[in-house]
């Protein structure tokens, strides 16, 4: 693939790639912009090369995800899985804000749900993006949906249960 074709694909995918970078960076806009810039540099300098084994979008999302992980580790924003599992009652968002609720999920579960529902990816494509087995994706998908449902129900009880 020549640089002109690559540039066109990147331009067409920019909005979705930025949204995914933002989600991978825990909704930190500045960090997401920095990550996306690093991704584009990696691609244009040839340090990340599309091999055609998956769709371009799947490959791009994988590059964004791993660049974001590197950035989060470097800036110490990376959350520990154990911390994410404990959700105190007072941590529930004031409004029914699904974005905030997703941030309460373990990172892998949140990423799987975002890729599946927001970005419309299949579980197989998510497996490729996250470089984990399809079985692990299914587990994160089911556990994430269950935990999100619990959070929504808890929020509804909190809002309407005392009336």
Secondary structure as UniProt FT lines:
FT   HELIX           3..24
FT   TURN            25..27
FT   HELIX           29..44
FT   TURN            45..46
FT   HELIX           56..75
FT   HELIX           81..85
FT   HELIX           89..91
FT   HELIX           98..104
FT   HELIX           107..113
FT   HELIX           114..118
FT   HELIX           123..130
FT   HELIX           134..160
FT   TURN            161..162
//
